[in-house]
Amino acid sequence: MKNHTRQQCVDLFAAKSRAMSDSNDNLYERAGVADIRDFYRTKFLSDEVLDERYFKALDRFDIRFARTMWIYDNVRAGANVLDLGCGAGMLALLKRKGVTLAGVDVSPECSLAARRNGYDFTVTSRLTHLPFADETFDYVASLDVIGHIGFEEKDAVLTEIRRVLRPEGVTLHGIECTDREARKNYDEMTIDELRRFVAIDGHVGLEEEQEHGARFQRFFKHVAWEPRYTLCLSSEEFVKQADKYGIDFESDFIEYLRALSFKERRAFDMAMGYVFAKISDLNLSLPKSGLYVFLKAANIPLGRFYNEHRDRRALHPPERTSNIKCLDRDRATIFDDGWYEPNVLPPVARWMSKEAAVRFEAVDLAGISLDLKTDVPDVRERPLLIEFILDGQILSIFNLFRPGWLHVDFGINEASELAGKHELKIRSNRTWQPRPGNNEGRDDREISIAVCNIEIKLPGQTNGPSQSKQIYSLTH
């Protein structure tokens, strides 16, 4: 763990600060970014579903959630947490630990997205003037934010973090970094180079790992940091670092990653995330990466850098307590790998591939209802054949021949015989890819229908089969 002496770091920071050109005072303006809020809205706002109710336990190994899991394992259950620069809400998973979760972002649309994803409170504000009282939070955390704060504002932001933290509070950050031996400093870039660089991710405040540490040591008595992502990156990030930032990865490896299908990329990212997690669990220190650093700071002695408050029981399915439920957001329900991650269509729904299954428990089962839709372009000319199979028995088969939402309601006659664990399997006769190709906006998922509002019903609560014959036709 990098625990340099306070004076060493302060001296290092002062020397580097003096070397910074005065022309860096507002890199956003120099890069042609006139409206920071609009810049972040158009670049980082997403309809990604991060609500903790949709989180699959297996996703704890996905490299995409590696930073979230570091925060999760270092936050005490029931604490008050501020997510600084919350974006769409990458820390929503903390709600599984019973925390009170607040978020602040410069973009109104991002703060609203985080609220939709389960944050208790979100607000739009500049990070240099946080709208919270002194000593409000047990933790202030951020992911991919410090590198977006201009040098002229960094000290003001750290002053605000220290102000809103309680005396025993801890601040946790995942921070983007640079390597000055491999990349130009901002004041060495031409205007065109700066504009291209900032346009990629909005980084106007990148520093080296030890410089971030030195800056935090000016505000907190105890600071520790660890370089990360030296070994493990997502498939998408490997390609991005090579294409956009010029990192010298082996060209044949990058071309191999480009050619991976959606499911192959998912498998790669899971493997990378698993290794990433084991490095943390083994408390291994990696060499300087010039890409990223985890940093932990407080005015009290720090606990373990990794897993200080690790308790992952809430990530796994709980004991079944209710017999009437909507399966979409039920933590005990298992959606297999035939389903893709939830999307806001709206509403929140899951696209499935050619075949997918939902496994759930019910003491008694008399009916199942759900909503579904398809976006297959030629569905009118070539109807989509959909099969519903419950516990190995065909529940229904029909042809879907129009786009748009359809509500279906299946009654089950043998309710008394269907008690315990169940599997609802859905099959389609074909799939399509919304946006195949290798460009940045590609969506090469193999999808058929989107499904939501899957509800199971007790005897006496079923409405009988749906009669929406203008949208689908039953087949026998």
C-alpha positions as CSV (number, residue, x, y, z in Angstrom):
1,M,0.0,0.0,0.0
2,K,1.3,3.4,-0.9
3,N,1.6,5.3,2.4
4,H,4.3,7.9,1.7
5,T,5.3,10.3,4.5
6,R,3.2,13.4,4.6
7,Q,6.2,15.8,4.0
8,Q,7.4,13.8,1.0
9,C,4.0,14.0,-0.6
10,V,3.4,17.7,0.2
11,D,6.9,18.6,-1.2
12,L,6.2,16.6,-4.3
13,F,2.8,18.2,-4.8
14,A,4.1,21.7,-4.4
15,A,6.8,21.1,-7.0
16,K,4.4,19.7,-9.5
17,S,1.9,22.5,-8.8
18,R,4.5,25.2,-9.5
19,A,5.3,23.4,-12.8
20,M,1.6,23.7,-13.9
21,S,1.1,26.5,-16.5
22,D,-1.2,29.4,-15.7
23,S,-2.9,28.6,-19.0
24,N,-4.4,25.5,-17.4
25,D,-6.8,27.7,-15.3
26,N,-9.8,26.7,-17.2
27,L,-9.2,23.8,-19.6
28,Y,-12.9,23.4,-20.4
29,E,-12.9,26.8,-21.9
30,R,-9.6,26.2,-23.8
31,A,-11.1,22.9,-25.1
32,G,-14.2,24.7,-26.4
33,V,-16.6,23.4,-23.8
34,A,-19.0,26.3,-23.2
35,D,-21.6,24.5,-21.1
36,I,-20.2,21.9,-18.7
37,R,-23.7,20.7,-17.6
38,D,-24.7,20.1,-21.2
39,F,-21.4,18.4,-22.0
40,Y,-21.9,15.9,-19.2
41,R,-25.5,15.4,-20.0
42,T,-24.8,14.5,-23.6
43,K,-21.7,12.4,-22.8
44,F,-22.6,10.5,-19.6
45,L,-26.3,10.5,-19.1
46,S,-27.7,7.0,-19.7
47,D,-30.9,5.0,-19.2
48,E,-28.9,2.3,-17.5
49,V,-30.8,0.5,-14.8
50,L,-28.6,0.6,-11.7
51,D,-31.4,0.2,-9.1
52,E,-30.2,-2.4,-6.5
53,R,-33.4,-4.4,-6.9
54,Y,-32.2,-5.5,-10.4
55,F,-28.7,-6.4,-9.4
56,K,-27.7,-10.0,-10.0
57,A,-25.3,-11.5,-7.4
58,L,-23.0,-12.8,-10.2
59,D,-22.5,-9.2,-11.4
60,R,-20.2,-8.6,-8.4
61,F,-17.5,-10.2,-10.6
62,D,-18.2,-8.0,-13.6
63,I,-15.3,-5.6,-14.2
64,R,-17.9,-2.9,-14.8
65,F,-18.8,-3.1,-11.1
66,A,-15.2,-3.5,-9.7
67,R,-15.0,0.1,-8.5
68,T,-18.5,-0.1,-7.0
69,M,-17.6,-3.3,-5.1
70,W,-14.5,-1.6,-3.6
71,I,-16.8,1.1,-2.2
72,Y,-19.4,-1.4,-1.1
73,D,-16.9,-3.5,0.9
74,N,-15.5,-0.4,2.6
75,V,-18.8,1.2,3.7
76,R,-20.4,0.4,7.0
77,A,-24.0,-0.9,6.9
78,G,-26.6,1.8,7.8
79,A,-24.2,4.7,7.2
80,N,-24.9,8.1,5.6
81,V,-23.1,8.3,2.2
82,L,-22.7,11.1,-0.3
83,D,-21.9,10.1,-3.9
84,L,-19.9,13.1,-5.3
85,G,-20.6,13.4,-9.0
86,C,-23.2,10.7,-8.9
87,G,-23.9,10.4,-12.6
88,A,-26.7,7.9,-13.2
89,G,-26.0,6.2,-9.9
90,M,-23.2,3.7,-9.9
91,L,-23.3,3.4,-6.1
92,A,-27.0,2.5,-6.0
93,L,-26.0,-1.0,-4.9
94,L,-25.1,0.5,-1.5
95,K,-28.8,0.5,-0.7
96,R,-28.4,-3.3,-0.1
97,K,-26.5,-2.4,3.0
98,G,-29.2,-0.1,4.4
99,V,-27.3,3.1,3.8
100,T,-28.9,6.5,3.4
101,L,-27.6,7.5,0.0
102,A,-27.4,11.1,-1.3
103,G,-26.0,12.2,-4.7
104,V,-24.8,15.4,-6.1
105,D,-24.0,16.2,-9.8
106,V,-23.5,19.2,-12.0
107,S,-26.1,17.8,-14.4
108,P,-29.8,18.0,-13.5
109,E,-30.5,15.1,-15.8
110,C,-27.8,12.9,-14.1
111,S,-29.0,13.7,-10.6
112,L,-32.5,12.8,-11.7
113,A,-31.3,9.5,-13.2
114,A,-29.6,8.6,-9.9
115,R,-32.8,9.4,-8.0
116,R,-34.7,7.0,-10.3
117,N,-32.1,4.4,-9.6
118,G,-32.9,4.4,-5.9
119,Y,-30.9,7.2,-4.3
120,D,-32.7,8.7,-1.3
121,F,-31.8,12.2,-2.2
122,T,-30.1,13.9,-5.2
123,V,-29.4,17.5,-6.0
124,T,-27.8,19.5,-8.7
125,S,-24.9,21.6,-7.6
126,R,-21.3,22.6,-8.3
127,L,-19.0,20.4,-6.3
128,T,-17.2,23.4,-4.9
129,H,-20.3,24.5,-3.0
130,L,-22.0,21.4,-1.6
131,P,-25.5,22.1,-0.3
132,F,-25.1,20.2,2.9
133,A,-24.4,21.1,6.5
134,D,-21.1,20.5,8.2
135,E,-20.4,17.0,9.4
136,T,-23.4,15.4,7.6
137,F,-21.9,12.2,6.2
138,D,-20.0,9.1,7.4
139,Y,-18.6,8.7,3.9
140,V,-18.0,10.8,0.8
141,A,-17.3,8.7,-2.2
142,S,-16.7,9.3,-5.9
143,L,-15.9,7.2,-9.0
144,D,-14.3,8.8,-12.0
145,V,-14.9,12.4,-10.8
146,I,-11.6,13.9,-9.5
147,G,-10.0,13.7,-13.0
148,H,-12.9,15.8,-14.3
149,I,-12.3,18.6,-11.8
150,G,-10.1,21.5,-13.1
151,F,-6.9,22.2,-11.3
152,E,-8.2,25.6,-10.2
153,E,-11.1,24.0,-8.4
154,K,-9.6,20.8,-6.9
155,D,-8.7,22.3,-3.5
156,A,-12.1,23.9,-3.1
157,V,-13.7,20.5,-3.7
158,L,-11.5,18.7,-1.2
159,T,-12.3,21.5,1.3
160,E,-16.0,20.8,0.8
161,I,-15.5,17.0,1.2
162,R,-13.7,17.6,4.5
163,R,-16.4,20.0,5.7
164,V,-19.3,17.7,5.1
165,L,-17.6,14.6,6.5
166,R,-18.1,13.8,10.2
167,P,-15.0,13.8,12.4
168,E,-14.7,10.0,12.1
169,G,-15.7,10.0,8.5
170,V,-13.8,8.4,5.6
171,T,-13.6,9.6,2.0
172,L,-13.2,7.0,-0.8
173,H,-12.3,7.7,-4.4
174,G,-11.7,5.9,-7.7
175,I,-9.6,8.4,-9.7
176,E,-8.4,8.5,-13.3
177,C,-4.7,9.2,-13.7
178,T,-2.1,10.1,-16.2
179,D,1.5,9.1,-16.9
180,R,3.6,12.2,-17.7
181,E,6.4,10.1,-19.3
182,A,3.9,8.6,-21.8
183,R,1.5,11.5,-22.4
184,K,1.8,15.2,-22.9
185,N,0.9,17.6,-20.1
186,Y,-2.0,19.9,-20.7
187,D,0.2,22.9,-21.3
188,E,2.2,21.0,-23.9
189,M,-0.9,20.3,-26.0
190,T,-2.0,22.4,-28.9
191,I,-5.5,23.7,-28.9
192,D,-6.6,21.0,-31.3
193,E,-4.9,18.3,-29.3
194,L,-6.5,19.5,-26.1
195,R,-10.0,19.6,-27.7
196,R,-9.6,16.1,-29.0
197,F,-8.3,14.9,-25.6
198,V,-11.1,16.5,-23.5
199,A,-13.7,15.4,-26.0
200,I,-13.0,11.7,-25.2
201,D,-14.0,11.7,-21.6
202,G,-13.9,15.3,-20.3
203,H,-10.6,14.8,-18.4
204,V,-9.3,18.3,-17.4
205,G,-7.7,17.4,-14.1
206,L,-5.6,14.2,-14.6
207,E,-2.6,13.8,-12.3
208,E,-0.3,11.0,-11.5
209,E,-1.1,8.6,-8.7
210,Q,1.3,10.1,-6.2
211,E,0.1,13.6,-7.0
212,H,-3.4,12.7,-6.1
213,G,-2.1,11.3,-2.8
214,A,-0.1,14.4,-2.1
215,R,-3.1,16.7,-2.7
216,F,-5.3,14.7,-0.3
217,Q,-2.6,14.7,2.3
218,R,-2.9,18.5,2.4
219,F,-6.5,18.0,3.7
220,F,-6.5,14.7,5.6
221,K,-4.1,13.3,8.2
222,H,-4.3,9.8,6.9
223,V,-4.2,8.9,3.2
224,A,-3.5,5.6,1.4
225,W,-3.8,4.7,-2.3
226,E,-3.3,1.8,-4.6
227,P,-2.9,1.8,-8.4
228,R,-5.5,-0.3,-10.1
229,Y,-6.4,-1.5,-13.7
230,T,-2.7,-2.2,-14.3
231,L,-3.8,-5.8,-15.3
232,C,-7.5,-5.8,-15.7
233,L,-9.7,-3.8,-18.1
234,S,-13.0,-4.5,-19.7
235,S,-12.9,-5.5,-23.4
236,E,-14.4,-2.1,-24.3
237,E,-11.9,-0.2,-22.2
238,F,-8.9,-2.0,-23.8
239,V,-10.1,-1.0,-27.3
240,K,-10.9,2.6,-26.1
241,Q,-7.5,3.1,-24.5
242,A,-5.8,1.9,-27.7
243,D,-7.9,3.8,-30.1
244,K,-8.5,7.1,-28.2
245,Y,-5.6,7.4,-25.9
246,G,-2.9,5.7,-28.0
247,I,-2.0,3.1,-25.3
248,D,0.4,0.6,-26.9
249,F,-1.4,-2.7,-26.5
250,E,-0.6,-5.6,-28.9
251,S,-2.5,-4.9,-32.1
252,D,-3.6,-8.5,-32.7
253,F,-5.1,-8.6,-29.2
254,I,-7.1,-5.4,-29.8
255,E,-8.4,-6.8,-33.1
256,Y,-9.4,-10.0,-31.3
257,L,-11.4,-8.0,-28.8
258,R,-13.1,-6.0,-31.5
259,A,-14.4,-9.2,-33.1
260,L,-15.9,-10.6,-29.9
261,S,-19.7,-11.0,-29.8
262,F,-21.8,-9.5,-27.0
263,K,-21.8,-12.7,-25.0
264,E,-18.1,-13.2,-25.5
265,R,-17.4,-9.7,-24.3
266,R,-19.5,-10.4,-21.2
267,A,-17.5,-13.6,-20.5
268,F,-14.2,-11.7,-20.9
269,D,-15.3,-8.9,-18.6
270,M,-16.4,-11.4,-16.0
271,A,-13.0,-13.1,-16.0
272,M,-11.3,-9.7,-15.8
273,G,-13.5,-8.7,-12.9
274,Y,-12.8,-12.0,-11.1
275,V,-9.1,-11.4,-11.2
276,F,-9.5,-7.8,-10.2
277,A,-11.5,-8.9,-7.1
278,K,-8.9,-11.5,-6.2
279,I,-6.1,-8.9,-6.3
280,S,-8.1,-6.9,-3.7
281,D,-8.9,-10.0,-1.6
282,L,-5.2,-10.9,-1.5
283,N,-4.2,-7.3,-0.7
284,L,-1.7,-7.3,-3.5
285,S,0.0,-4.1,-4.6
286,L,0.3,-3.5,-8.3
287,P,2.9,-1.3,-10.1
288,K,2.0,2.2,-11.1
289,S,-0.4,2.0,-14.1
290,G,-0.9,5.7,-15.2
291,L,-4.6,4.8,-15.6
292,Y,-6.4,4.7,-12.3
293,V,-6.0,4.7,-8.5
294,F,-8.1,3.9,-5.5
295,L,-7.7,6.4,-2.7
296,K,-8.9,6.4,0.9
297,A,-8.5,9.3,3.3
298,A,-9.6,10.4,6.8
299,N,-8.6,12.4,9.8
300,I,-8.6,9.2,11.9
301,P,-6.3,6.2,11.4
302,L,-7.5,4.2,8.4
303,G,-8.7,0.6,8.6
304,R,-8.0,-2.0,6.0
305,F,-7.7,-0.6,2.5
306,Y,-9.8,-3.5,1.1
307,N,-12.8,-5.1,2.6
308,E,-12.9,-3.1,5.8
309,H,-16.7,-3.6,6.2
310,R,-17.2,-6.6,3.9
311,D,-20.5,-8.2,4.2
312,R,-22.0,-9.5,1.0
313,R,-25.0,-11.5,2.4
314,A,-27.4,-8.9,1.0
315,L,-26.1,-9.5,-2.5
316,H,-27.6,-13.0,-2.5
317,P,-31.3,-14.1,-2.6
318,P,-33.0,-13.8,0.7
319,E,-35.4,-16.3,2.3
320,R,-38.8,-16.3,0.6
321,T,-41.4,-14.4,2.7
322,S,-44.3,-13.7,0.4
323,N,-46.3,-15.7,-2.0
324,I,-47.6,-12.7,-4.1
325,K,-44.9,-10.8,-5.9
326,C,-43.7,-9.1,-9.0
327,L,-40.6,-11.1,-10.1
328,D,-38.9,-8.3,-11.9
329,R,-37.4,-6.7,-8.8
330,D,-37.5,-9.7,-6.5
331,R,-34.0,-10.6,-5.2
332,A,-34.9,-14.2,-4.8
333,T,-35.9,-14.6,-8.4
334,I,-33.2,-15.8,-10.8
335,F,-33.0,-14.5,-14.4
336,D,-30.7,-16.8,-16.3
337,D,-28.1,-15.8,-18.9
338,G,-30.7,-15.8,-21.6
339,W,-31.7,-12.3,-20.4
340,Y,-29.8,-9.1,-21.0
341,E,-29.5,-6.4,-18.4
342,P,-32.6,-4.3,-17.7
343,N,-33.2,-1.3,-19.9
344,V,-35.5,1.7,-19.5
345,L,-37.6,1.4,-22.7
346,P,-39.8,2.7,-20.8
347,P,-40.8,1.0,-18.6
348,V,-37.9,-1.0,-17.1
349,A,-37.8,-4.3,-19.0
350,R,-35.4,-7.1,-19.9
351,W,-34.7,-8.1,-23.4
352,M,-34.2,-11.8,-23.9
353,S,-32.2,-13.7,-26.5
354,K,-33.8,-16.7,-28.3
355,E,-34.5,-18.5,-25.1
356,A,-34.5,-17.4,-21.5
357,A,-35.7,-18.7,-18.1
358,V,-37.0,-17.3,-14.8
359,R,-36.7,-19.4,-11.7
360,F,-38.8,-18.5,-8.6
361,E,-40.5,-20.0,-5.6
362,A,-44.2,-20.0,-4.7
363,V,-46.1,-22.0,-2.1
364,D,-49.1,-22.0,-4.4
365,L,-49.4,-20.9,-8.0
366,A,-52.6,-20.3,-9.9
367,G,-51.6,-17.8,-12.6
368,I,-48.8,-15.8,-14.2
369,S,-49.1,-12.4,-16.0
370,L,-46.6,-10.3,-17.8
371,D,-46.1,-7.6,-20.4
372,L,-44.0,-8.1,-23.5
373,K,-43.1,-6.3,-26.7
374,T,-40.8,-6.8,-29.8
375,D,-39.0,-4.4,-32.0
376,V,-38.1,-7.0,-34.7
377,P,-38.5,-4.9,-37.9
378,D,-40.3,-7.4,-40.1
379,V,-42.6,-8.9,-37.5
380,R,-45.7,-8.1,-39.6
381,E,-44.4,-10.1,-42.5
382,R,-42.8,-12.8,-40.4
383,P,-44.6,-13.2,-37.1
384,L,-42.5,-14.1,-34.0
385,L,-43.4,-17.5,-32.6
386,I,-43.3,-17.4,-28.8
387,E,-43.6,-20.4,-26.4
388,F,-44.2,-20.2,-22.7
389,I,-43.2,-23.4,-20.8
390,L,-43.8,-23.7,-17.0
391,D,-42.0,-26.5,-15.2
392,G,-41.6,-28.5,-18.5
393,Q,-45.2,-28.2,-19.6
394,I,-46.3,-25.9,-22.4
395,L,-48.3,-23.0,-21.0
396,S,-49.0,-21.2,-24.2
397,I,-47.8,-20.8,-27.8
398,F,-48.7,-17.8,-30.0
399,N,-47.5,-15.7,-32.9
400,L,-46.6,-12.1,-32.2
401,F,-47.2,-10.0,-35.4
402,R,-47.2,-6.4,-34.2
403,P,-44.8,-4.2,-32.3
404,G,-45.9,-2.5,-29.1
405,W,-46.7,-3.7,-25.6
406,L,-49.0,-6.7,-25.0
407,H,-50.3,-7.9,-21.7
408,V,-50.8,-11.6,-21.3
409,D,-52.4,-13.4,-18.4
410,F,-52.1,-17.2,-18.0
411,G,-54.4,-19.2,-15.8
412,I,-53.0,-22.4,-14.3
413,N,-55.6,-25.1,-13.5
414,E,-53.4,-27.4,-11.5
415,A,-52.7,-24.9,-8.8
416,S,-52.7,-27.4,-5.9
417,E,-50.0,-29.5,-7.7
418,L,-47.7,-26.6,-8.4
419,A,-46.1,-25.7,-5.0
420,G,-42.4,-25.0,-4.5
421,K,-39.7,-24.1,-7.0
422,H,-40.7,-23.2,-10.5
423,E,-39.1,-22.4,-13.9
424,L,-40.8,-20.3,-16.5
425,K,-39.1,-20.7,-19.8
426,I,-39.8,-18.5,-22.8
427,R,-38.7,-19.3,-26.4
428,S,-38.7,-17.4,-29.6
429,N,-38.2,-18.8,-33.1
430,R,-35.7,-16.0,-34.1
431,T,-33.7,-12.9,-33.0
432,W,-32.3,-9.8,-34.5
433,Q,-29.4,-7.4,-33.8
434,P,-30.5,-3.7,-33.4
435,R,-27.2,-2.1,-34.5
436,P,-24.5,-4.7,-35.6
437,G,-21.0,-3.5,-36.5
438,N,-17.9,-2.3,-34.9
439,N,-18.7,1.4,-34.4
440,E,-19.0,3.0,-31.0
441,G,-22.8,3.0,-31.0
442,R,-23.1,-0.7,-31.9
443,D,-25.7,-2.9,-30.2
444,D,-25.0,-6.4,-31.4
445,R,-27.2,-8.2,-28.9
446,E,-29.3,-11.0,-30.3
447,I,-32.7,-10.0,-29.0
448,S,-36.3,-11.2,-29.6
449,I,-38.8,-9.8,-27.0
450,A,-38.6,-7.5,-24.0
451,V,-40.5,-8.6,-20.9
452,C,-41.6,-6.9,-17.7
453,N,-44.1,-6.9,-14.9
454,I,-43.9,-10.7,-14.4
455,E,-46.4,-11.4,-11.6
456,I,-47.5,-14.6,-10.0
457,K,-51.0,-15.0,-8.6
458,L,-52.8,-17.0,-6.0
459,P,-55.9,-19.1,-6.6
460,G,-58.9,-16.8,-7.2
461,Q,-56.8,-13.9,-8.5
462,T,-56.4,-14.8,-12.1
463,N,-58.2,-13.0,-14.8
464,G,-58.0,-15.7,-17.4
465,P,-56.1,-15.6,-20.7
466,S,-55.6,-12.4,-22.6
467,Q,-57.9,-11.8,-25.6
468,S,-55.7,-9.3,-27.5
469,K,-56.0,-11.3,-30.7
470,Q,-55.2,-8.2,-32.9
471,I,-51.6,-8.4,-31.6
472,Y,-51.0,-12.1,-31.4
473,S,-52.6,-15.3,-32.6
474,L,-52.7,-18.6,-30.7
475,T,-51.3,-21.7,-32.3
476,H,-51.8,-25.3,-31.4
